[in-house]
Amino acid sequence: MATLLRKIGLIRLHNRDTEDPKHHHNHRGGGGGQQSASLRGKGGAKSGGHKPQQQHPAGGAGDASPGPGKGKGKRAAELASRDKPPQPAAGAASGGGPRERAAGARAGPGPAAAAAAAAAAAAGGSLVPAARQQHCTQVRSRRLMKELQDIARLSDRFISVELVDESLFDWNVKLHQVDKDSVLWQDMKETNTEFILLNLTFPDNFPFSPPFMRVLSPRLENGYVLDGGAICMELLTPRGWSSAYTVEAVMRQFAASLVKGQGRICRKAGKSKKSFSRKEAEATFKSLVKTHEKYGWVTPPVSDG
C-alpha cells in the first residue's frame, strides 16, 4: 500500500512538472527562478502581462517557430529599422559627409558654375557701357540744343552757328565782331572780311570735357593762333575746362585773346592763301598742352617753341 501511494505521488509530481511551466522553471534552481521572475517583470511592463508559452508536439510546426526571446529580438530590430532615418547614398546631391562638404567649399564652384558666372558678368559688363554711352549722348544733345537756342536769341549778333552736315556735334561758328579799336578789326575792314570762321567739335562726354576748337579762315598771325589754326587757351584744355562754360562765353574769351595777342590777318603772298588743316591743328594743340603742363600757363622758353 505504501508502495502504491508513493507511485501515485510520483506520478502527480511528474504531471505537475510537465503541465506547469512556472513550477518546472522554479525547480531548476534558485538563481534560475529569480532570472525568470525578472524577465517576466520586464515583459509585463511592455505587453501588460505574461502569457504562458504554448507547447507544440515534437517534430511539428512548433519546432520551426521562434521562441519568446527570438520573437522579441526580431520585433525590436524591425521597429529600429523602421524608425531609423534614411542615410543619403554615396555621391548623392547632398554633397556627402562633413569632410566632403568642407572640401567642396574650399575647392569653390565647379567649371560649369564658373563658366555661367563668367557669362553673366560678361553680359552685365556689355550692358553697362552701352547704357552709360546712351546717357552721355542724351546729356550732350540736350546741352547743345540749349546752346543753339541761346545763341539764336543774342541781340548783338556776336556769333552765328551752322551745323556741319546737319550734325549737332560739329559746328561752324562765325565770329562777326572783335574790338573795333583793335588792329584786327581794321584788317577785317581793309580785307572785306565779314567774320572769322571757326570749327567746334564736341566730344562724347561734353559738357564735362571741352570742345576742340580751331580757326578755319582767314589765316591769322599771332593772337594765340598757332599752326593749323590751333588756339592756345587754357580753358580749352581738360585741366582748364569747366562744364559751366557756354559756347558764347568761350567765343567771347577767344575774341578778347585775339586782341590781347595782337592778332592780324596774314597778308603775305602765298602764305595767306594756304588753308589751315585739322590734322596740323590737332598735332599743334597736343604739343602746346604738353608744354604748358610742364611749365604752367606762362610764357615757355624759346627752345620749347
matplotlib code that plots the C-alpha trace (Angstrom):
import matplotlib.pyplot as plt

x = [0.0, 2.8, 4.5, 1.3, 0.9, 4.5, 4.0, 0.8, 2.7, 5.5, 3.0, 1.3, 4.6, 5.6, 2.3, 2.6, 6.2, 5.2, 2.0, 3.0, 6.0, 6.4, 6.8, 9.2, 11.4, 11.3, 12.7, 15.8, 17.4, 17.1, 19.1, 17.0, 13.8, 14.9, 16.1, 12.8, 10.9, 12.9, 12.3, 8.6, 8.6, 10.3, 8.0, 4.9, 5.9, 5.8, 3.0, 0.8, 1.1, 2.9, 1.3, 2.3, 4.3, 2.2, 3.5, 3.8, 4.2, 7.7, 8.6, 5.6, 5.2, 6.2, 9.8, 10.1, 8.6, 10.9, 10.9, 9.8, 13.3, 13.9, 10.5, 11.0, 14.5, 13.2, 10.3, 12.7, 15.0, 12.1, 11.0, 14.5, 15.0, 11.6, 12.3, 15.9, 16.2, 17.3, 21.0, 22.0, 23.6, 27.2, 27.8, 24.2, 23.3, 23.6, 27.3, 28.5, 29.6, 31.0, 34.5, 33.3, 31.2, 34.1, 36.4, 33.8, 33.6, 37.3, 37.5, 35.0, 32.4, 32.8, 33.8, 30.2, 29.2, 32.3, 31.5, 28.0, 29.2, 31.7, 29.0, 26.6, 29.4, 30.3, 26.6, 26.3, 29.6, 28.4, 25.2, 26.7, 28.9, 26.0, 23.7, 26.4, 27.0, 23.3, 23.1, 26.1, 24.6, 21.4, 23.2, 25.3, 22.3, 20.2, 23.0, 23.9, 20.2, 20.0, 23.2, 21.8, 18.6, 20.6, 22.9, 19.9, 18.4, 21.6, 20.6, 24.1, 24.6, 28.0, 28.3, 26.2, 26.2, 25.9, 25.8, 28.3, 26.4, 23.5, 25.4, 24.5, 28.0, 30.0, 29.6, 31.0, 30.9, 31.2, 32.7, 31.3, 32.7, 36.0, 37.1, 36.6, 39.6, 41.9, 44.2, 42.5, 39.2, 41.0, 42.4, 38.9, 37.6, 40.5, 40.3, 36.5, 36.5, 33.0, 33.7, 36.3, 35.2, 36.0, 35.1, 34.0, 33.6, 32.0, 33.3, 31.0, 31.4, 30.6, 30.0, 32.3, 35.2, 36.0, 35.2, 38.1, 38.2, 40.3, 40.4, 39.4, 39.6, 41.1, 44.6, 45.7, 49.0, 49.7, 46.7, 47.4, 46.5, 49.1, 49.9, 46.9, 44.6, 45.1, 44.2, 46.3, 43.8, 43.8, 40.1, 40.1, 42.3, 40.9, 42.6, 41.2, 37.7, 34.6, 31.2, 29.7, 31.3, 29.0, 29.9, 29.1, 31.4, 34.2, 33.9, 33.9, 37.1, 38.6, 37.8, 39.5, 42.6, 42.9, 43.1, 45.3, 47.7, 47.8, 46.3, 46.4, 45.2, 48.1, 48.7, 51.9, 51.9, 51.3, 51.1, 47.8, 46.1, 47.2, 44.3, 44.6, 44.3, 42.7, 45.5, 48.1, 45.9, 45.4, 49.2, 49.9, 47.3, 48.6, 52.1, 51.2, 49.2, 52.2, 54.4, 52.0, 51.6, 55.4, 55.8, 52.4, 50.3, 53.2, 55.4, 57.6, 61.2, 62.0, 63.7, 60.3, 58.6]
y = [0.0, 2.4, 1.5, 2.3, 5.7, 6.6, 5.8, 7.9, 10.8, 10.5, 10.4, 13.6, 15.3, 14.3, 15.6, 18.9, 19.4, 18.8, 20.8, 23.9, 25.6, 28.0, 25.1, 23.5, 26.6, 27.1, 23.6, 24.3, 26.3, 29.4, 31.6, 30.4, 31.3, 34.8, 35.4, 34.1, 36.4, 39.4, 38.6, 38.3, 41.7, 43.4, 41.7, 42.7, 46.3, 46.3, 43.9, 44.4, 40.8, 37.5, 34.8, 31.2, 29.5, 27.2, 23.7, 22.2, 18.5, 17.4, 17.3, 19.5, 23.1, 24.3, 23.3, 26.0, 28.9, 31.1, 31.2, 34.2, 35.6, 35.4, 36.9, 39.9, 40.5, 40.3, 42.7, 45.2, 45.1, 45.8, 48.8, 50.1, 49.8, 51.5, 54.5, 55.0, 58.0, 57.1, 57.6, 59.5, 57.4, 57.8, 60.6, 62.0, 65.6, 66.2, 66.5, 63.7, 64.0, 67.0, 66.4, 66.1, 69.3, 71.2, 70.0, 71.2, 74.6, 75.0, 73.9, 76.5, 76.3, 73.7, 74.5, 74.7, 77.2, 79.3, 79.4, 80.5, 83.2, 84.5, 84.6, 86.6, 89.0, 89.5, 90.1, 92.7, 94.3, 94.8, 96.4, 98.9, 100.8, 100.9, 102.4, 104.9, 105.9, 106.4, 108.6, 110.7, 111.2, 112.4, 114.9, 116.2, 116.6, 118.5, 120.8, 121.7, 122.3, 124.8, 126.4, 126.8, 128.4, 130.8, 131.9, 132.4, 134.8, 137.0, 140.6, 141.9, 139.1, 138.5, 135.0, 132.7, 128.9, 126.5, 122.7, 120.7, 118.1, 118.7, 117.2, 118.5, 117.7, 119.5, 123.3, 126.1, 129.3, 132.7, 135.4, 138.7, 141.2, 142.0, 145.1, 147.9, 149.8, 146.9, 146.4, 143.1, 145.0, 147.3, 144.4, 142.9, 146.2, 146.6, 143.0, 142.9, 140.0, 139.8, 137.2, 134.8, 131.3, 128.6, 124.9, 123.3, 119.5, 118.3, 115.0, 112.3, 113.5, 117.1, 119.3, 117.6, 117.8, 120.8, 121.0, 121.0, 124.5, 125.7, 128.6, 127.9, 131.3, 133.8, 132.8, 134.6, 135.5, 135.9, 136.4, 132.9, 131.2, 128.6, 126.3, 124.6, 127.1, 125.7, 128.0, 128.4, 128.9, 127.2, 126.9, 124.7, 122.1, 119.3, 120.9, 124.4, 123.4, 123.7, 122.3, 125.7, 127.3, 128.0, 128.3, 132.0, 132.6, 130.6, 132.7, 136.0, 134.9, 134.0, 137.4, 139.0, 136.9, 137.7, 141.4, 140.9, 138.8, 141.4, 139.1, 140.1, 138.8, 137.3, 139.3, 137.6, 136.4, 132.7, 132.1, 133.9, 131.6, 128.4, 127.0, 125.5, 121.7, 119.8, 117.3, 120.0, 121.8, 118.6, 117.9, 121.6, 121.6, 118.4, 119.7, 123.0, 121.2, 119.1, 122.2, 124.1, 121.1, 121.1, 124.9, 126.0, 128.6, 131.1, 132.0, 128.9, 129.0, 129.8, 126.4, 124.7, 126.9]
z = [0.0, 0.9, -2.3, -4.3, -2.6, -3.3, -7.0, -7.1, -5.5, -8.0, -10.9, -9.6, -9.2, -12.7, -14.2, -12.3, -13.5, -17.1, -17.1, -15.1, -16.7, -13.8, -11.4, -13.9, -14.0, -10.3, -9.8, -11.9, -9.1, -7.0, -9.4, -12.4, -10.7, -9.9, -13.5, -14.9, -12.5, -13.6, -17.2, -16.6, -14.8, -17.8, -20.3, -18.3, -18.3, -22.2, -23.0, -20.0, -18.7, -19.3, -21.4, -20.8, -23.6, -25.7, -26.2, -29.6, -30.4, -31.2, -34.8, -35.7, -36.8, -33.3, -33.9, -36.7, -34.7, -32.8, -29.0, -26.9, -26.8, -30.6, -31.4, -29.2, -30.7, -34.3, -33.5, -31.8, -34.9, -37.2, -35.1, -35.0, -38.8, -39.4, -37.1, -38.3, -40.7, -44.3, -45.0, -48.2, -50.8, -51.7, -54.2, -53.8, -54.3, -50.6, -51.1, -48.8, -45.2, -43.4, -44.7, -48.3, -48.0, -46.4, -49.3, -51.8, -50.2, -50.2, -53.9, -54.9, -57.7, -60.4, -64.0, -65.1, -62.4, -63.1, -66.8, -66.1, -63.7, -66.3, -69.0, -66.7, -65.8, -69.5, -70.4, -67.5, -68.4, -72.0, -70.9, -68.5, -71.1, -73.6, -71.0, -70.0, -73.6, -74.2, -71.1, -72.2, -75.6, -74.2, -71.9, -74.7, -77.0, -74.5, -73.7, -77.3, -78.2, -75.3, -76.5, -80.0, -78.7, -76.5, -79.4, -81.7, -79.1, -79.0, -79.7, -80.8, -83.4, -81.9, -83.3, -85.6, -86.0, -88.9, -88.4, -90.4, -92.4, -90.1, -87.2, -83.8, -82.6, -85.3, -85.6, -87.8, -85.8, -87.4, -85.2, -86.5, -84.1, -82.3, -80.5, -83.0, -81.7, -82.5, -85.5, -86.2, -86.7, -89.0, -91.0, -91.4, -92.8, -95.2, -96.5, -96.6, -94.1, -92.6, -90.0, -88.6, -89.2, -86.6, -86.2, -82.9, -82.5, -79.2, -77.7, -76.3, -72.7, -73.4, -71.4, -69.0, -71.5, -73.7, -77.4, -79.9, -81.5, -84.4, -86.8, -90.4, -92.1, -92.7, -92.0, -88.8, -87.2, -83.5, -81.3, -79.7, -83.0, -83.9, -86.8, -88.3, -86.7, -83.2, -80.3, -77.3, -74.5, -71.1, -70.9, -74.0, -72.2, -69.9, -66.9, -67.5, -68.7, -66.7, -67.6, -66.7, -69.7, -72.7, -76.3, -76.2, -73.3, -75.0, -78.2, -76.3, -74.5, -77.8, -79.3, -76.3, -76.6, -80.3, -79.5, -76.5, -78.5, -81.3, -83.9, -87.5, -90.8, -92.8, -96.0, -97.1, -100.7, -101.0, -97.2, -96.9, -99.3, -97.5, -95.5, -92.0, -91.7, -88.9, -88.7, -88.2, -85.7, -83.6, -83.5, -82.6, -79.8, -78.3, -78.3, -76.6, -73.9, -73.0, -72.9, -70.6, -68.3, -67.9, -67.3, -66.4, -68.3, -68.5, -71.4, -72.1, -73.0, -76.6, -77.1, -76.4, -79.1]

ax = plt.figure().add_subplot(projection="3d")
ax.plot(x, y, z, "-o")
ax.set_aspect("equal")
plt.show()
